[in-house]
Amino acid sequence: MDRSFPLTRAAGLDSLSDFLAGAGAAYAANRNTDRGPEAEATTSGLSPYLRRRLITEAEVVATADRAFGDGGAEKFVSEVFWRTYFKGHLETHPAAWADYRTLAAAGHDRLAAEPGLRRTYATAVEGRTGIDGFDDWARELVATGWLHNHARMWFASIWIFTLRLPWALGADFFLRHLLDGDPASNTLSWRWVAGLHTRGKHYVARAENIRRYTDGRFDPVGLDEYPDALDEAMPPREVPLPRGDAAPRGEIALLLHLDDLHPESLPLGDAKVVRLGGLIAHADGASRRVRSADMAAMADALARAEAHFGCPAGDVGTDWSGGLPVVTAWAPVGPSAAALPQGSLRVRRAWDEAAWPRATRGYSRLRSVIPSLLGA
């Protein structure tokens, strides 16, 4: 399947329509099957658009409900909420992101100092381990910026438990190459596979499962199928969810960033946007493919914002705002949040306001209230 999709809102809406007219009907039954990059997709392929909010979770869920009705979209809607859950959980456990970055930096230091680890790491990221499936996924990720979600889980499990590589280096490898690389989903998914997110509950890649859900394409041998979960001295501590800001009345400068590129639907109240700018903060070491996708997505969002608000976008610099209040969409924990100018006002969408307070523990708490959230 060709994953060289353009990162524009129009392309995202087209992908949503194609999914609902095609693979969406069998999503619940087929979503775990990875038939390979050349085969018809079993998942939606919407995550690169959702990651940047070129299309929003709210409109995707509403469109799916209209298309299938009577609970027909329940499994797909639940998977969309997983992305929301991870963001809310990281907002209330920001140490998980800080710890990952510390561990990834330490892992790269170890690569420079330990030849054995460096060789194992190189064979893994270059797809030369000899492990059927794993090597194919490593090469597919680098070549396309994409992996099926089930393949991501298998890959992470083999990386951690069979190859005994540091989990944070694997998360770093993914974040640098995935077109939908998201700080929350990526970090917490790797922690979950390792047994750190839900302490002691890890995900183990098994050869039989890989054979079954790749339609027999891969049959790995030598996997460690009975490993112990990883542990850590101190799990990330929960902190109160920070409050969002209200946009002020009057003229403002609106700053776009890569975590929310649908400015037309931002809750700006009575504010009047008279200046526009875009902030691009890539993940550390992001691949050329990811950087190009980020820039294309930002260009699309700025063009739409210019048309919607009737003002031109300017280069973001020291005097870009002209002294006006700088308002931006809420940037979740990650590169965009770290790069926002000090004093900017961050408005939060109703979707996040409703869901994030229920994402502080396990996913089941949020899943149980999905019907009421959608009703509201």
N, C-alpha and C positions, 0 to 999 in steps of 0.2 A: 504494500500500500504506500502511495506517495505521501510523505509527511512534509513536503516543502510548501506548506500552506502560507499564504500572505497573512501577516499579522495586522489586519484591519478589522474594524467593527463589521463592515459589510461581509467580509469573508467569514467572520464568526457567526453571524446570523444565517448565512448560507449553510455553514456546517451544521448548525442546529437543525435547520429544516431538512437537510439530507439525512441526518441521524434519525429524526423522528419519522421520516418516510421510509427508512430502511432498517438499519440494525436496531433501532430503538424498540421495535416490537418484540424482539427476542433478547433484549438486553439482560434480563434477569437470568435467563437460561444459559446464555453464551458468554457473559462478560468475563469469566475466569479463563476462557480458552484463548491462547495466543497461537494463531495459525501462521504467524510470520509476517514480515513487513510487506510482502508482495500480495498477501491474501486480503480478502474483504475484512474490514475492521469489525471487531465484536464490541468495541467500546465507542464512546462518542467522539473522541478527539477534540473535545472542547476545552481541555484544561489550559492550553496556551493562551486562550482568549479569557478564560475565567481568572487565570493567575494575574493578568494585567487589568482585569475588569473592563476589557473592551466590550464584553457582554457581562451582565450582572447575574448573580445567582438567582435573584428574585425573578427576573424575566425568563431565565432558563427553566426554572421550576414551574412557573405559571404556564409557560408554553407547553411543557411536557404534560402537565395536568390537563390542559385543554385538549391535547392530542389524544391522550389515552383514557383519561377519566376513570372513575370508579376504582381507584387504587391501582390502575394499570401501570402507573409510573412510580409506584412506591419504592422499588429497589433503586431506581435511578435517582430519585429525589434524595433518598438516604445517602447515596454516594456523594451527591453535591453537598450535602450537609457535613460530610466528613471534612471537606476543605474548610468550611466555616468553623467546625469544631477545632481543628488544628490551629487556626488563627487565634481563636478565643483562648485556647489553652496556653499558647505561647505568650499572649498578651498578659496573662496572669501568672506565667512561670518564665519570665524573661531570662532567668539564669540558665535555662536549657540552651538558649541561643549563645549566650556568653560562654558557657562551658564548652559547647561544640567548637566555637572559634578558637578557644584556648587549646583544646585537644587537637584540632586540625593543625594549628601552628606547631604544636609539640611533635605531632606526627611527621610533619615535613622536616623538622630538625632531626628526627630519628632517621629519616631516609638519607639525609646527608651524612650521618655518622655511622650507620649500620649497613654494611654491604649486603648481608643476607636479607634483611627486610627490604632493602632497595630492589634487589633482584625479584623477590616475590611480588612486590608492588608493581614493578614494570611488567612482569608476565601477566598480571591481572588486568591492568588498564590497557595493555596492548593485545589482549585476547590470545595469550600463548600458554595458558596453564595446562592445556590438554583436557580440560573438563568440558565435556559435551554440553552445549547450551550456554554455559557461562561465557566461553570465549566468543561465541556468536553474539551474545548480548553486549559484551564490552565493545566489540567492533561496531555493532548496530548503533549503540548510543553515540559514539564519537562521530560516526558517519552521518547520522540523521538527526541527532538531538532528541531522540524519542525512544521509549521502551513501553511496552504493554505493562500495565500495573502489576499483573501477576509475575511477569519476568523481573520487575524491579524487586519484588519480595524474594524470589528465588536467588537473584544475584546478591542481594544484601546478606542473606543467610549464608550462602556459600562463602562470601567474602569474610564474614565474621567467624563462622564456626568451622569451616573446612580449611580455608587459607590462613586463618588466625591473623588477619590484618586488622589494624585499628579501625573501629567503626567510623570514627570521625573522618578518616581519610577517604573512606568509601562515600560518605555523605558529601564531602568536598568534591569528589570526582563527579558525582551526580549533579551537584549544584552548578558546576562549571559548564556542563554540557547539555542539560535538559532544557528544552525550549519552554517547558512549563515549570522550571525550577523555582520553587517557592520556599522561603526560609522556614516557614512553619510546617508545611506538609512534608518537606524533605527531611528536616531535622528530626521531627517527632516520629516519622515513619521509620527511619533508621533506628531510633531509640526503641521503638516498639518491637522491631525484629530482634534487636539485641536482648530484649527482656528488661529494659530500663524504664520505658514509659509506663507499662503496667508491670510493676516489679515482679520478677521471677517468671513472667509469662512471655516466652520468646517464640519466634516463628522459625520452624525448622524446615528447610528444603529437603524433600525426599524424592528419590529417583522415580518412584511409582507415580507420584503426583505430577512430576514434570513430564513424564511420558504421557500421562492421561490428558493433561491440559495443553500439550503442544501437538496433540493428535499423532503422537509417536515420532515427531521430528527429532527429539533429543532423548538420549538414554544415558545419563551420566553415571559413572562408576566412581567409587572412592569417596563419596560424600560422608561427612560425619553426620549421621542421622540421629544421634543421641547425645547432643552436647548439653552442657549446663548453660543456663542463662548468664549473661554478664551481670555484674553488680557494680555499684558505686558507693562511695563512703557516705555521701549526702545527696539525696534527690533534690532537684530544683524546688525551692520554696515558693509557695503560692503568695502572691502579693495582690492587693486590691486592684480591680480593673480601673485604670485611669479614666477620668471623665472627658468626654468630648467637649468641644467648644461650640458656641453659637456664632454664626456669621453676623457681623455687625450690620446695622443699617448704613446705607450710603455706598459710596464708591469703594471698591476693593481691587486688589491685585490677586488674581487666582493663579496658584502655582500647581501644575499637574506633576504627578510622579508615576512611576511604573506600577504601583500597586492599585491605582484607580484611574483608568483612562476613559471614563464615561462622565465627563463633566456636565453633560446636559441634564443628568438626573440627580446631581448633588443637592442636598438640602441647604440652599443658600438663603432662604427666607427673603427679606427685603433688600439684600445686598445687590449692588449694581456692579457687575464686572466691567472694568474699563481698561485693565491691563492683564495680559496673559503671559505665562512663561512655562517652560517644561524643565523638570529636573530629572536627569538620567543618572541613576546610581546603580551600576552593575554589581553583581556578586563578584567577590574576589576571584581573579583568574578566569572570568567568564570567557567562553570560546568565542571565536569570530562569528559563528552562526548565531549564538545567543545575543551578542552585542548588536548584530545587524537586525535581529528580530525586535529587540528593545527599541532601537532607533526608528524602525518602520512603524511600530505601534505608537510611539510618541508623536511622530509626524502626522499620523492619521488622526490622533486625538486632538492635536493642536489645530489642524485644519477644520475639524468639526466644531471645535470651540470657537474659532474665529467666526465661523458662519452663524453659530448659535447666539453668541454674545455680541456680535457686531463690532469687535475690536481686534486689532492685529496682535500677534504674539511677538514678543521681543526676547532678545538674549538675556538670560538671567545673570545679572552682575550686581555690583554693590549698590547701584542706584536704580536697579530695574523697577522697583515698586513705586518709585517717585514719592516715597513717604507715606503711601497708602497702607492700610492694614493688609498683610499677606494672609490669605485664606487658602487652605489646601484640604483635600480629602484626608481622612485619618490614614496614616501610614502605619501598618502593623510592624512589629519588631522585625528589623532587618536593615538592609542597606539604605532604603529610601528614608526610613525614620531617622537613621543616624545622620543623613545628609541634609535634612530639612533645616532651613535657617532658623536661628533662635528667635523666639517670639512669634512665630507663625501660629495662626489659629487653625486647629484641626477639627473639621466637622465629621461626624460619624453617621453612617447610614442607619436607617431604622432596622434593617436586616441584622446588622451587627449588634446594635443596641439590644435587640430582643434575644439573640442567640448566644452571644459571648458570655453573659453571666451564667449560662447553663453549661459552659464548657470547661469548668474548673477541675472536674474530676474525670471519670471515664465517659466514653461516648454515649453509653446507654442513657445517661441523664438527659442529654440533648435529644437523642432519638425519641425518647418517650413523649416529648412535647412538640414534635414536629407538626402533628395535625393542628394543634392549637396555635402554633406560630403561623402556619399558613393561613388559618382562618382569620387571624388578626391582620 
